[in-house]
């Protein structure tokens, strides 16, 4: 998914992309398809999804209009698979390398598995593999049967 950029110059592009993508997903749902949307969404949905929500309320990745898109996705019938199993804070998938924030777990949850509601009963688990190093992001895992 596009990044809005620190200076917000790409925010319009990001939001346009989100909206076109959602139209496509809704068409697939209407056609009876089961869908998994996964990857770096570049948005923390709720205050629980980043370590410092109050300090980031005006930063891309946590702007109200970005977060509203995830609300729209959920309203369209998708589920946040990780939050099906875990509603605790402190679970992040991205940490800023420049500030060594991973060592202090000052991160953001930007990587998701959103599943269409038809897959709900097939989800066994959804976890964040925060101990896996090698990137500023860590892997996320969805186990379905």
N, CA, C and O atoms as a MOPAC input file, in Angstrom:
PM7 MOZYME 1SCF
protein

 N      0.83600 1    -1.17300 1     0.00000 1
 C      0.00000 1     0.00000 1     0.00000 1
 C      0.88400 1     1.24100 1     0.00000 1
 O      1.96900 1     1.22700 1     0.58300 1
 N      0.44800 1     2.27800 1    -0.62700 1
 C      1.25600 1     3.49800 1    -0.66400 1
 C      1.46500 1     4.10000 1     0.72200 1
 O      0.63900 1     3.95500 1     1.62300 1
 N      2.58800 1     4.77400 1     0.85300 1
 C      2.90200 1     5.51800 1     2.06800 1
 C      2.51500 1     6.97200 1     1.82700 1
 O      2.73500 1     7.50100 1     0.73700 1
 N      1.94500 1     7.61400 1     2.82900 1
 C      1.53300 1     9.01000 1     2.68700 1
 C      2.68200 1     9.99600 1     2.71500 1
 O      2.51100 1    11.15500 1     2.33800 1
 N      3.86200 1     9.55100 1     3.16000 1
 C      5.03300 1    10.42000 1     3.23800 1
 C      4.99500 1    11.30300 1     4.47000 1
 O      3.92900 1    11.72700 1     4.91600 1
 N      6.16200 1    11.57400 1     5.00900 1
 C      6.24700 1    12.41100 1     6.21900 1
 C      5.66300 1    13.80400 1     5.99400 1
 O      5.06900 1    14.38900 1     6.89900 1
 N      5.83700 1    14.32700 1     4.78400 1
 C      5.35000 1    15.68100 1     4.48700 1
 C      3.90900 1    15.67500 1     3.95500 1
 O      3.37500 1    16.72400 1     3.59500 1
 N      3.29700 1    14.51600 1     3.90800 1
 C      1.90100 1    14.31700 1     3.48300 1
 C      1.66700 1    14.60200 1     2.00100 1
 O      0.51800 1    14.69000 1     1.56800 1
 N      2.74600 1    14.74900 1     1.21200 1
 C      2.58500 1    15.04000 1    -0.21800 1
 C      1.90400 1    13.90000 1    -0.96700 1
 O      1.22800 1    14.13300 1    -1.96900 1
 N      2.07700 1    12.67900 1    -0.49300 1
 C      1.48600 1    11.52200 1    -1.17500 1
 C      0.19900 1    11.04100 1    -0.50500 1
 O     -0.33000 1     9.98900 1    -0.86100 1
 N     -0.30100 1    11.80100 1     0.45300 1
 C     -1.49700 1    11.37800 1     1.17800 1
 C     -2.69800 1    11.24000 1     0.24500 1
 O     -3.44200 1    10.26400 1     0.34200 1
 N     -2.89600 1    12.18900 1    -0.64300 1
 C     -4.01100 1    12.10400 1    -1.58800 1
 C     -3.92500 1    10.86100 1    -2.45200 1
 O     -4.92200 1    10.17300 1    -2.66800 1
 N     -2.72200 1    10.57600 1    -2.94700 1
 C     -2.51000 1     9.36800 1    -3.75300 1
 C     -2.83100 1     8.12300 1    -2.93300 1
 O     -3.49700 1     7.20800 1    -3.41800 1
 N     -2.35400 1     8.09100 1    -1.68800 1
 C     -2.59800 1     6.94000 1    -0.81600 1
 C     -4.09500 1     6.73200 1    -0.60900 1
 O     -4.58800 1     5.61200 1    -0.73800 1
 N     -4.81700 1     7.79600 1    -0.29100 1
 C     -6.24900 1     7.68100 1    -0.03600 1
 C     -7.01800 1     7.29100 1    -1.29400 1
 O     -7.96600 1     6.51000 1    -1.22400 1
 N     -6.61400 1     7.83200 1    -2.44700 1
 C     -7.24500 1     7.44000 1    -3.71400 1
 C     -7.02800 1     5.95400 1    -3.98200 1
 O     -7.94800 1     5.24800 1    -4.39400 1
 N     -5.80400 1     5.48800 1    -3.74400 1
 C     -5.49900 1     4.06700 1    -3.92700 1
 C     -6.37100 1     3.22300 1    -3.00300 1
 O     -6.99700 1     2.25900 1    -3.44200 1
 N     -6.40900 1     3.58900 1    -1.72400 1
 C     -7.24700 1     2.87500 1    -0.75300 1
 C     -8.68900 1     2.76600 1    -1.25000 1
 O     -9.27800 1     1.68500 1    -1.21000 1
 N     -9.25400 1     3.87100 1    -1.71300 1
 C    -10.66000 1     3.88400 1    -2.12500 1
 C    -10.91000 1     3.02900 1    -3.36100 1
 O    -11.91700 1     2.32400 1    -3.43200 1
 N    -10.00500 1     3.08400 1    -4.33600 1
 C    -10.15400 1     2.24200 1    -5.52800 1
 C    -10.00500 1     0.76700 1    -5.16800 1
 O    -10.72800 1    -0.08200 1    -5.69000 1
 N     -9.07400 1     0.47000 1    -4.28600 1
 C     -8.86900 1    -0.90900 1    -3.84400 1
 C    -10.11100 1    -1.42300 1    -3.11600 1
 O    -10.52000 1    -2.56500 1    -3.32300 1
 N    -10.70400 1    -0.59900 1    -2.27800 1
 C    -11.90500 1    -1.00700 1    -1.55500 1
 C    -13.06100 1    -1.28200 1    -2.52000 1
 O    -13.81900 1    -2.23000 1    -2.31600 1
 N    -13.20400 1    -0.47200 1    -3.55900 1
 C    -14.24100 1    -0.72900 1    -4.56900 1
 C    -14.05000 1    -2.11600 1    -5.18700 1
 O    -15.00700 1    -2.86900 1    -5.36400 1
 N    -12.80600 1    -2.43500 1    -5.50800 1
 C    -12.49000 1    -3.74000 1    -6.09400 1
 C    -12.82200 1    -4.87000 1    -5.11600 1
 O    -13.40800 1    -5.88000 1    -5.50500 1
 N    -12.44800 1    -4.69800 1    -3.86100 1
 C    -12.72800 1    -5.72600 1    -2.85400 1
 C    -14.22700 1    -5.93000 1    -2.67200 1
 O    -14.68800 1    -7.06500 1    -2.54400 1
 N    -14.98400 1    -4.84800 1    -2.65800 1
 C    -16.44000 1    -4.95600 1    -2.51300 1
 C    -17.05400 1    -5.71200 1    -3.69100 1
 O    -17.99600 1    -6.48400 1    -3.51200 1
 N    -16.52500 1    -5.49300 1    -4.88600 1
 C    -17.02000 1    -6.22400 1    -6.05800 1
 C    -16.73400 1    -7.71700 1    -5.91600 1
 O    -17.57100 1    -8.54400 1    -6.27600 1
 N    -15.57600 1    -8.06000 1    -5.40300 1
 C    -15.24400 1    -9.47000 1    -5.18600 1
 C    -16.15300 1   -10.09800 1    -4.13400 1
 O    -16.58200 1   -11.24200 1    -4.28100 1
 N    -16.44200 1    -9.35200 1    -3.08000 1
 C    -17.35400 1    -9.84500 1    -2.03900 1
 C    -18.74600 1   -10.08100 1    -2.63100 1
 O    -19.37300 1   -11.10700 1    -2.36600 1
 N    -19.22400 1    -9.12600 1    -3.43300 1
 C    -20.54600 1    -9.27500 1    -4.07200 1
 C    -20.58700 1   -10.50400 1    -4.97800 1
 O    -21.63800 1   -11.12000 1    -5.15500 1
 N    -19.43900 1   -10.85100 1    -5.54800 1
 C    -19.35700 1   -12.02100 1    -6.42100 1
 C    -19.22100 1   -13.32200 1    -5.62600 1
 O    -19.09900 1   -14.39900 1    -6.20900 1
 N    -19.24200 1   -13.21800 1    -4.29700 1
 C    -19.19500 1   -14.41300 1    -3.46000 1
 C    -17.81200 1   -14.94700 1    -3.15900 1
 O    -17.66800 1   -16.09300 1    -2.73200 1
 N    -16.80600 1   -14.14300 1    -3.37300 1
 C    -15.42900 1   -14.59400 1    -3.15200 1
 C    -15.02400 1   -14.45300 1    -1.69400 1
 O    -15.45000 1   -13.52200 1    -1.01000 1
 N    -14.20000 1   -15.37900 1    -1.22100 1
 C    -13.52300 1   -15.24200 1     0.06200 1
 C    -12.18500 1   -14.58300 1    -0.20700 1
 O    -11.48500 1   -14.95400 1    -1.14900 1
 N    -11.82500 1   -13.60800 1     0.61200 1
 C    -10.65500 1   -12.77800 1     0.32300 1
 C     -9.79200 1   -12.62800 1     1.56100 1
 O    -10.28900 1   -12.50800 1     2.68000 1
 N     -8.48000 1   -12.63800 1     1.33200 1
 C     -7.50100 1   -12.28400 1     2.35700 1
 C     -6.70300 1   -11.11000 1     1.81600 1
 O     -6.08000 1   -11.20700 1     0.75800 1
 N     -6.72300 1   -10.00700 1     2.54100 1
 C     -5.92200 1    -8.83000 1     2.20600 1
 C     -4.77300 1    -8.80600 1     3.19500 1
 O     -4.99600 1    -8.77300 1     4.40500 1
 N     -3.55100 1    -8.82000 1     2.69500 1
 C     -2.40800 1    -8.86500 1     3.59900 1
 C     -1.30100 1    -7.94900 1     3.12000 1
 O     -1.18900 1    -7.64100 1     1.93400 1
 N     -0.49200 1    -7.52300 1     4.06500 1
 C      0.67700 1    -6.72900 1     3.72900 1
 C      0.83200 1    -5.52100 1     4.62400 1
 O      0.16000 1    -5.36900 1     5.64400 1
 N      1.74900 1    -4.66600 1     4.19800 1
 C      2.03700 1    -3.41600 1     4.89300 1
 C      0.99200 1    -2.40000 1     4.44600 1
 O      1.07800 1    -1.85700 1     3.34400 1
 N      0.01600 1    -2.14700 1     5.29300 1
 C     -1.07700 1    -1.23300 1     4.97200 1
 C     -0.65900 1     0.22200 1     5.19200 1
 O     -1.32100 1     1.14200 1     4.71200 1
 N      0.43500 1     0.42500 1     5.91600 1
 C      0.96600 1     1.77200 1     6.18900 1
 C      0.00600 1     2.64300 1     6.99400 1
 O      0.01600 1     3.86800 1     6.87300 1
 N     -0.81800 1     2.00500 1     7.81000 1
 C     -1.72200 1     2.73300 1     8.70200 1
 C     -1.92100 1     1.92000 1     9.97400 1
 O     -2.19000 1     0.72000 1     9.91400 1
 N     -1.79000 1     2.56800 1    11.11100 1
 C     -2.16300 1     1.96800 1    12.39400 1
 C     -3.62700 1     2.30400 1    12.62500 1
 O     -4.00400 1     3.47600 1    12.61600 1
 N     -4.44300 1     1.30300 1    12.82700 1
 C     -5.88900 1     1.50900 1    12.87000 1
 C     -6.37900 1     2.20400 1    14.13400 1
 O     -7.09400 1     3.20300 1    14.05000 1
 N     -6.01500 1     1.70700 1    15.27300 1
 C     -6.53400 1     2.21300 1    16.55300 1
 C     -5.37300 1     2.66200 1    17.44100 1
 O     -4.22900 1     2.28900 1    17.18200 1
 N     -5.63900 1     3.44800 1    18.47500 1
 C     -4.56200 1     3.84900 1    19.39200 1
 C     -3.78500 1     2.66100 1    19.96600 1
 O     -2.60000 1     2.78600 1    20.27500 1
 N     -4.43700 1     1.53300 1    20.10600 1
 C     -3.77400 1     0.33200 1    20.60600 1
 C     -2.70900 1    -0.18300 1    19.62700 1
 O     -1.85200 1    -0.98100 1    20.00700 1
 N     -2.76400 1     0.27000 1    18.37800 1
 C     -1.88300 1    -0.23800 1    17.33000 1
 C     -0.58700 1     0.54300 1    17.15900 1
 O      0.15500 1     0.30100 1    16.20700 1
 N     -0.30800 1     1.46000 1    18.05000 1
 C      0.99300 1     2.12100 1    18.05300 1
 C      1.33100 1     2.53900 1    19.47600 1
 O      0.45400 1     2.76400 1    20.31000 1
 N      2.62400 1     2.63400 1    19.72300 1
 C      3.09200 1     2.88200 1    21.08700 1
 C      2.75500 1     4.28300 1    21.58000 1
 O      2.49200 1     4.47700 1    22.76700 1
 N      2.76000 1     5.25200 1    20.68300 1
 C      2.56500 1     6.64900 1    21.09000 1
 C      1.49600 1     7.32900 1    20.23500 1
 O      1.81400 1     8.17800 1    19.40200 1
 N      0.24800 1     6.96400 1    20.43700 1
 C     -0.80500 1     7.52800 1    19.58500 1
 C     -0.97500 1     9.03600 1    19.73300 1
 O     -1.19500 1     9.72200 1    18.73500 1
 N     -0.88100 1     9.56400 1    20.92800 1
 C     -1.09900 1    11.00800 1    21.12200 1
 C     -0.04700 1    11.83500 1    20.39600 1
 O     -0.35900 1    12.89700 1    19.85600 1
 N      1.19300 1    11.36100 1    20.37800 1
 C      2.26400 1    12.09300 1    19.70600 1
 C      2.18700 1    11.96200 1    18.18500 1
 O      2.83300 1    12.72900 1    17.47200 1
 N      1.41200 1    11.00900 1    17.68000 1
 C      1.37400 1    10.74900 1    16.23800 1
 C      0.03700 1    11.05800 1    15.58200 1
 O     -0.17300 1    10.70800 1    14.42100 1
 N     -0.86500 1    11.70200 1    16.30000 1
 C     -2.20900 1    11.93700 1    15.77800 1
 C     -2.20900 1    12.78400 1    14.49800 1
 O     -3.15800 1    12.70600 1    13.71800 1
 N     -1.17800 1    13.58000 1    14.27100 1
 C     -1.09400 1    14.41000 1    13.06200 1
 C     -0.07500 1    13.89600 1    12.05300 1
 O      0.29000 1    14.61200 1    11.12100 1
 N      0.38400 1    12.66800 1    12.23300 1
 C      1.38000 1    12.08700 1    11.33400 1
 C      0.73500 1    11.07100 1    10.40400 1
 O     -0.19700 1    10.36200 1    10.78200 1
 N      1.25400 1    11.01400 1     9.17100 1
 C      0.74800 1    10.01000 1     8.24200 1
 C      0.97000 1     8.63100 1     8.84300 1
 O      1.95500 1     8.37500 1     9.53400 1
 N      0.03900 1     7.77500 1     8.55800 1
 C      0.03400 1     6.44700 1     9.14400 1
 C     -0.91600 1     6.34200 1    10.31900 1
 O     -1.25300 1     5.24200 1    10.75700 1
 N     -1.35600 1     7.50100 1    10.83700 1
 C     -2.32500 1     7.50100 1    11.93600 1
 C     -3.31200 1     8.66200 1    11.81100 1
 O     -3.95900 1     9.03900 1    12.78800 1
 N     -3.42200 1     9.21500 1    10.63300 1
 C     -4.36800 1    10.30900 1    10.41200 1
 C     -5.80100 1     9.77700 1    10.41200 1
 O     -6.03600 1     8.63800 1    10.01000 1
 N     -6.74900 1    10.58400 1    10.85600 1
 C     -8.14400 1    10.12100 1    10.89900 1
 C     -8.65000 1     9.58500 1     9.56000 1
 O     -9.36300 1     8.58200 1     9.52700 1
 N     -8.29200 1    10.24200 1     8.46100 1
 C     -8.78800 1     9.79600 1     7.15900 1
 C     -8.18100 1     8.46200 1     6.73800 1
 O     -8.82700 1     7.69300 1     6.02700 1
 N     -6.95400 1     8.17500 1     7.16100 1
 C     -6.34600 1     6.87500 1     6.86900 1
 C     -7.01900 1     5.78600 1     7.70400 1
 O     -7.34000 1     4.70900 1     7.20100 1
 N     -7.22100 1     6.07800 1     8.95900 1
 C     -7.84100 1     5.12100 1     9.86800 1
 C     -9.29000 1     4.84800 1     9.46900 1
 O     -9.79200 1     3.73800 1     9.64300 1
 N     -9.95400 1     5.86700 1     8.93500 1
 C    -11.34000 1     5.70100 1     8.48400 1
 C    -11.42700 1     4.69000 1     7.34400 1
 O    -12.43400 1     3.99500 1     7.20800 1
 N    -10.37800 1     4.60500 1     6.52500 1
 C    -10.39800 1     3.61800 1     5.44900 1
 C    -10.44300 1     2.20800 1     6.02600 1
 O    -11.16700 1     1.35500 1     5.51300 1
 N     -9.68000 1     1.95400 1     7.08400 1
 C     -9.73700 1     0.62600 1     7.70700 1
 C    -11.12800 1     0.39500 1     8.29100 1
 O    -11.65500 1    -0.71400 1     8.20800 1
 N    -11.72500 1     1.42400 1     8.87700 1
 C    -13.11400 1     1.29600 1     9.34400 1
 C    -14.02600 1     0.89300 1     8.18500 1
 O    -14.89200 1     0.03300 1     8.34900 1
 N    -13.83800 1     1.50800 1     7.02100 1
 C    -14.65200 1     1.18200 1     5.84200 1
 C    -14.43700 1    -0.25700 1     5.39900 1
 O    -15.37900 1    -0.93700 1     4.99200 1
 N    -13.20700 1    -0.71400 1     5.48100 1
 C    -12.89400 1    -2.10000 1     5.13100 1
 C    -13.62500 1    -3.05500 1     6.08000 1
 O    -14.21400 1    -4.04300 1     5.64000 1
 N    -13.58600 1    -2.76000 1     7.36800 1
 C    -14.28400 1    -3.59100 1     8.35100 1
 C    -15.79700 1    -3.50500 1     8.15400 1
 O    -16.49600 1    -4.51000 1     8.28800 1
 N    -16.30400 1    -2.32200 1     7.83900 1
 C    -17.73700 1    -2.15400 1     7.57200 1
 C    -18.18300 1    -2.94100 1     6.33800 1
 O    -19.34900 1    -3.31800 1     6.22200 1
 N    -17.24900 1    -3.18300 1     5.42400 1
 C    -17.55600 1    -3.94700 1     4.21300 1
 C    -17.57400 1    -5.45300 1     4.47600 1
 O    -17.84700 1    -6.23800 1     3.56800 1
 N    -17.28400 1    -5.85600 1     5.71200 1
 C    -17.36900 1    -7.27300 1     6.05900 1
 C    -16.04500 1    -7.95500 1     6.31100 1
 O    -16.00000 1    -9.17500 1     6.47500 1
 N    -14.97100 1    -7.19700 1     6.34500 1
 C    -13.66900 1    -7.78900 1     6.63000 1
 C    -13.40000 1    -7.78700 1     8.13000 1
 O    -13.96800 1    -6.98900 1     8.87500 1
 N    -12.53100 1    -8.68600 1     8.55700 1
 C    -12.13500 1    -8.80000 1     9.95800 1
 C    -10.62600 1    -8.66000 1    10.06300 1
 O     -9.89100 1    -9.13000 1     9.19500 1
 N    -10.16900 1    -8.01800 1    11.12000 1
 C     -8.74400 1    -7.91700 1    11.44200 1
 C     -8.38300 1    -9.20700 1    12.16800 1
 O     -8.72000 1    -9.37300 1    13.34100 1
 N     -7.70300 1   -10.11900 1    11.48300 1
 C     -7.48400 1   -11.45500 1    12.04500 1
 C     -6.69400 1   -11.42700 1    13.35100 1
 O     -6.98000 1   -12.21500 1    14.25100 1
 N     -5.71500 1   -10.54700 1    13.47500 1
 C     -4.93800 1   -10.49500 1    14.71800 1
 C     -5.82000 1   -10.09800 1    15.89300 1
 O     -5.71300 1   -10.67800 1    16.97300 1
 N     -6.67900 1    -9.12600 1    15.69300 1
 C     -7.54500 1    -8.65800 1    16.77700 1
 C     -8.67400 1    -9.64600 1    17.09300 1
 O     -9.37700 1    -9.46900 1    18.08800 1
 N     -8.85700 1   -10.66000 1    16.28300 1
 C     -9.78900 1   -11.72800 1    16.63500 1
 C     -9.28600 1   -12.49200 1    17.86000 1
 O    -10.07800 1   -13.06100 1    18.61200 1
 N     -7.97100 1   -12.50100 1    18.05500 1
 C     -7.35100 1   -13.29900 1    19.10800 1
 C     -6.65800 1   -12.47200 1    20.18200 1
 O     -6.40800 1   -12.97400 1    21.27700 1
 N     -6.34900 1   -11.23200 1    19.89100 1
 C     -5.52900 1   -10.45300 1    20.81300 1
 C     -5.99900 1    -9.00300 1    20.82200 1
 O     -5.97500 1    -8.32600 1    19.79400 1
 N     -6.42000 1    -8.54100 1    21.97800 1
 C     -6.84200 1    -7.14200 1    22.09800 1
 C     -5.94300 1    -6.36400 1    23.05400 1
 O     -6.35000 1    -5.34600 1    23.61300 1
 N     -4.72700 1    -6.84900 1    23.23300 1
 C     -3.77200 1    -6.20600 1    24.13300 1
 C     -2.88700 1    -5.21900 1    23.37000 1
 O     -2.62200 1    -5.41500 1    22.18400 1
 N     -2.43200 1    -4.16700 1    24.04000 1
 C     -1.46900 1    -3.24300 1    23.41500 1
 C     -0.06800 1    -3.85800 1    23.38600 1
 O      0.17700 1    -4.91000 1    23.97600 1
 N      0.83100 1    -3.18800 1    22.69600 1
 C      2.23700 1    -3.58800 1    22.69500 1
 C      2.62800 1    -4.56800 1    21.61500 1
 O      3.74600 1    -5.08300 1    21.63100 1
 N      1.73800 1    -4.84200 1    20.67200 1
 C      2.02600 1    -5.77500 1    19.58100 1
 C      2.17200 1    -4.98000 1    18.28900 1
 O      1.19500 1    -4.47000 1    17.74100 1
 N      3.41100 1    -4.88500 1    17.81400 1
 C      3.70700 1    -4.03300 1    16.66600 1
 C      4.43000 1    -4.82900 1    15.59100 1
 O      4.98300 1    -5.89700 1    15.85500 1
 N      4.41800 1    -4.29100 1    14.37100 1
 C      5.07600 1    -4.95900 1    13.24600 1
 C      6.12400 1    -4.08400 1    12.57500 1
 O      6.82300 1    -4.54100 1    11.67100 1
 N      6.24000 1    -2.83900 1    13.00000 1
 C      7.21800 1    -1.91800 1    12.42100 1
 C      7.81400 1    -1.05200 1    13.52200 1
 O      7.11900 1    -0.58300 1    14.42300 1
 N      9.14800 1    -0.85400 1    13.41500 1
 C      9.88200 1    -0.00600 1    14.35600 1
 C     10.86700 1     0.83100 1    13.56200 1
 O     11.46700 1     0.34300 1    12.60400 1
 N     11.03800 1     2.07300 1    13.94500 1
 C     11.94700 1     2.99300 1    13.26700 1
 C     13.39000 1     2.61100 1    13.58700 1
 O     13.80700 1     2.62700 1    14.74500 1
 N     14.14200 1     2.26800 1    12.54300 1
 C     15.56300 1     1.93100 1    12.71300 1
 C     16.36800 1     3.11100 1    13.24400 1
 O     17.25500 1     2.94500 1    14.08100 1
 N     16.04600 1     4.31200 1    12.74500 1
 C     16.85700 1     5.49400 1    13.07600 1
 C     16.88300 1     5.79000 1    14.56900 1
 O     17.86600 1     6.33000 1    15.07800 1
 N     15.82300 1     5.44500 1    15.26600 1
 C     15.74400 1     5.74100 1    16.70400 1
 C     15.90600 1     4.48800 1    17.56700 1
 O     15.66600 1     4.52500 1    18.77400 1
 N     16.31300 1     3.38400 1    16.94600 1
 C     16.47400 1     2.10500 1    17.67000 1
 C     15.22600 1     1.77300 1    18.49200 1
 O     15.32700 1     1.29000 1    19.62000 1
 N     14.08200 1     2.02900 1    17.93300 1
 C     12.83200 1     1.87900 1    18.68000 1
 C     12.43100 1     0.42300 1    18.91900 1
 O     11.62400 1     0.13600 1    19.80300 1
 N     12.99100 1    -0.48800 1    18.13500 1
 C     12.61700 1    -1.89800 1    18.32700 1
 C     13.06500 1    -2.41600 1    19.69100 1
 O     12.34100 1    -3.17200 1    20.33900 1
 N     14.23400 1    -2.02100 1    20.11800 1
 C     14.75200 1    -2.47200 1    21.41600 1
 C     13.85000 1    -2.02300 1    22.56300 1
 O     13.79700 1    -2.67000 1    23.60900 1
 N     13.14500 1    -0.91600 1    22.36100 1
 C     12.24300 1    -0.37700 1    23.38900 1
 C     10.77600 1    -0.70000 1    23.08800 1
 O      9.88100 1    -0.29900 1    23.83100 1
 N     10.54100 1    -1.42200 1    22.00400 1
 C      9.19700 1    -1.76500 1    21.52700 1
 C      8.30800 1    -0.52800 1    21.36700 1
 O      7.14000 1    -0.52600 1    21.75400 1
 N      8.88700 1     0.50700 1    20.79300 1
 C      8.12100 1     1.70900 1    20.44700 1
 C      7.81300 1     1.59300 1    18.95400 1
 O      8.54500 1     2.10400 1    18.10700 1
 N      6.71800 1     0.91100 1    18.66100 1
 C      6.42400 1     0.60000 1    17.27200 1
 C      5.00100 1     0.90300 1    16.86500 1
 O      4.22400 1     1.52000 1    17.59400 1
 N      4.69700 1     0.44000 1    15.66600 1
 C      3.38100 1     0.59300 1    15.04800 1
 C      2.96500 1    -0.76800 1    14.48300 1
 O      3.81400 1    -1.52400 1    14.01200 1
 N      1.69400 1    -1.07900 1    14.52300 1
 C      1.18400 1    -2.26600 1    13.82700 1
 C      0.65300 1    -1.79300 1    12.47900 1
 O     -0.43500 1    -1.22500 1    12.37900 1
 N      1.46000 1    -2.04600 1    11.44200 1
 C      1.13800 1    -1.60100 1    10.08500 1
 C      0.83600 1    -2.76400 1     9.14700 1
 O      0.30100 1    -2.56300 1     8.05700 1
 N      1.17300 1    -3.96600 1     9.56600 1
 C      1.05900 1    -5.15300 1     8.72200 1
 C     -0.10900 1    -6.00100 1     9.21600 1
 O     -0.21800 1    -6.29000 1    10.40800 1
 N     -0.96700 1    -6.38900 1     8.30500 1
 C     -2.23900 1    -7.00700 1     8.67300 1
 C     -2.57500 1    -8.19900 1     7.78600 1
 O     -2.03800 1    -8.36600 1     6.69100 1
 N     -3.48100 1    -9.01600 1     8.29900 1
 C     -4.28800 1    -9.94300 1     7.51800 1
 C     -5.73400 1    -9.53600 1     7.77200 1
 O     -6.24600 1    -9.71200 1     8.87700 1
 N     -6.38700 1    -8.99600 1     6.76200 1
 C     -7.82100 1    -8.74800 1     6.82600 1
 C     -8.49300 1    -9.87300 1     6.05100 1
 O     -8.12200 1   -10.15400 1     4.91100 1
 N     -9.47200 1   -10.51100 1     6.66200 1
 C    -10.14700 1   -11.63800 1     6.01600 1
 C    -11.61600 1   -11.30100 1     5.80100 1
 O    -12.22700 1   -10.60000 1     6.60800 1
 N    -12.17300 1   -11.80300 1     4.71400 1
 C    -13.61400 1   -11.63900 1     4.52100 1
 C    -14.33500 1   -12.51100 1     5.54300 1
 O    -13.81400 1   -13.54000 1     5.97300 1
 N    -15.52100 1   -12.09500 1     5.92200 1
 C    -16.23900 1   -12.76000 1     7.01400 1
 C    -16.51100 1   -14.23300 1     6.73500 1
 O    -16.67500 1   -15.01400 1     7.67200 1
 N    -16.56200 1   -14.62200 1     5.47800 1
 C    -16.77400 1   -16.02400 1     5.13600 1
 C    -15.63800 1   -16.93900 1     5.55700 1
 O    -15.79900 1   -18.15900 1     5.58900 1
 N    -14.49500 1   -16.36000 1     5.87800 1
 C    -13.34200 1   -17.15200 1     6.32100 1
 C    -13.21300 1   -17.21200 1     7.84100 1
 O    -12.33500 1   -17.90300 1     8.35800 1
 N    -14.06400 1   -16.50700 1     8.54900 1
 C    -13.94000 1   -16.40200 1    10.01700 1
 C    -13.75600 1   -17.76300 1    10.68700 1
 O    -12.85000 1   -17.92700 1    11.50500 1
 N    -14.58700 1   -18.72300 1    10.35900 1
 C    -14.54100 1   -20.02000 1    11.03100 1
 C    -13.34500 1   -20.86400 1    10.61900 1
 O    -13.08500 1   -21.90100 1    11.23000 1
 N    -12.62500 1   -20.44600 1     9.61200 1
 C    -11.44100 1   -21.19100 1     9.16400 1
 C    -10.15200 1   -20.67900 1     9.79100 1
 O     -9.10800 1   -21.31900 1     9.66400 1
 N    -10.20800 1   -19.53500 1    10.46500 1
 C     -9.00500 1   -18.95500 1    11.06400 1
 C     -8.69500 1   -19.67000 1    12.37200 1
 O     -9.52200 1   -19.71700 1    13.28200 1
 N     -7.49000 1   -20.22600 1    12.44800 1
 C     -7.01800 1   -20.92200 1    13.64400 1
 C     -6.25300 1   -19.96500 1    14.54400 1
 O     -6.42000 1   -19.98500 1    15.76300 1
 N     -5.41300 1   -19.12500 1    13.94400 1
 C     -4.61600 1   -18.17500 1    14.72200 1
 C     -4.04900 1   -17.11100 1    13.78900 1
 O     -3.96700 1   -17.30200 1    12.57500 1
 N     -3.66700 1   -16.00800 1    14.37500 1
 C     -3.01800 1   -14.91600 1    13.65400 1
 C     -2.03100 1   -14.29000 1    14.62400 1
 O     -2.42200 1   -13.77900 1    15.67400 1
 N     -0.76200 1   -14.32800 1    14.27500 1
 C      0.26600 1   -13.87700 1    15.21700 1
 C      1.26800 1   -12.95100 1    14.54000 1
 O      1.41700 1   -12.93000 1    13.31800 1
 N      1.94100 1   -12.19400 1    15.38100 1
 C      3.02700 1   -11.31400 1    14.95900 1
 C      4.33000 1   -11.95500 1    15.41000 1
 O      4.49200 1   -12.27400 1    16.58800 1
 N      5.25300 1   -12.14400 1    14.48400 1
 C      6.53800 1   -12.78200 1    14.78500 1
 C      7.58000 1   -11.70400 1    15.07200 1
 O      8.50800 1   -11.49600 1    14.29000 1
 N      7.41400 1   -11.03100 1    16.19400 1
 C      8.23300 1    -9.85900 1    16.51500 1
 C      9.68800 1   -10.18900 1    16.81300 1
 O     10.52900 1    -9.29000 1    16.82600 1
 N     10.00100 1   -11.45100 1    17.05300 1
 C     11.38900 1   -11.83800 1    17.31800 1
 C     12.19400 1   -12.06000 1    16.04200 1
 O     13.41200 1   -12.22800 1    16.10500 1
 N     11.53900 1   -12.06400 1    14.89500 1
 C     12.23900 1   -12.27000 1    13.62500 1
 C     12.83700 1   -10.94200 1    13.18000 1
 O     12.12300 1    -9.95800 1    12.98900 1
 N     14.15400 1   -10.92800 1    13.01600 1
 C     14.88100 1    -9.71400 1    12.63900 1
 C     15.20000 1    -9.73900 1    11.14300 1
 O     14.97000 1   -10.73500 1    10.45800 1
 N     15.73400 1    -8.62000 1    10.65900 1
 C     16.17000 1    -8.54500 1     9.27800 1
 C     15.55000 1    -7.39200 1     8.51300 1
 O     15.94600 1    -7.11100 1     7.38200 1
 N     14.59200 1    -6.73000 1     9.11400 1
 C     13.90000 1    -5.61900 1     8.47000 1
 C     13.37500 1    -4.69800 1     9.56100 1
 O     13.39000 1    -5.04600 1    10.74100 1
 N     12.91300 1    -3.52500 1     9.15800 1
 C     12.23300 1    -2.66300 1    10.12600 1
 C     10.80800 1    -3.16200 1    10.39300 1
 O     10.14700 1    -2.69500 1    11.32100 1
 N     10.34100 1    -4.10700 1     9.58100 1
 C      9.07200 1    -4.80000 1     9.80700 1
 C      9.37100 1    -6.22500 1    10.25600 1
 O     10.45800 1    -6.74500 1    10.00800 1
 N      8.41200 1    -6.84600 1    10.91100 1
 C      8.52200 1    -8.27100 1    11.21600 1
 C      7.39300 1    -9.00600 1    10.48700 1
 O      6.40200 1    -8.39300 1    10.08900 1
 N      7.54800 1   -10.31400 1    10.31600 1
 C      6.49300 1   -11.07600 1     9.64700 1
 C      5.24100 1   -11.20300 1    10.51300 1
 O      5.29700 1   -11.14700 1    11.74100 1
 N      4.12500 1   -11.37500 1     9.83600 1
 C      2.86600 1   -11.72100 1    10.48800 1
 C      2.41200 1   -13.05500 1     9.89800 1
 O      2.73300 1   -13.38100 1     8.75500 1
 N      1.67400 1   -13.80800 1    10.67900 1
 C      1.28800 1   -15.15400 1    10.27600 1
 C     -0.21000 1   -15.34200 1    10.45600 1
 O     -0.77600 1   -14.96600 1    11.48300 1
 N     -0.83900 1   -15.92100 1     9.46000 1
 C     -2.24900 1   -16.29000 1     9.53400 1
 C     -2.33200 1   -17.79400 1     9.32400 1
 O     -1.85400 1   -18.31300 1     8.31500 1
 N     -2.93400 1   -18.48800 1    10.27100 1
 C     -3.10800 1   -19.93500 1    10.16700 1
 C     -4.59000 1   -20.20000 1     9.92200 1
 O     -5.43500 1   -19.91600 1    10.77100 1
 N     -4.89000 1   -20.75000 1     8.74300 1
 C     -6.27400 1   -21.10100 1     8.41800 1
 C     -6.35800 1   -22.59000 1     8.13500 1
 O     -5.37800 1   -23.21800 1     7.73600 1
 N     -7.55500 1   -23.14800 1     8.35000 1
 C     -7.76000 1   -24.58000 1     8.06800 1
 C     -8.64100 1   -24.74700 1     6.85300 1
 O     -8.93200 1   -25.87400 1     6.45200 1

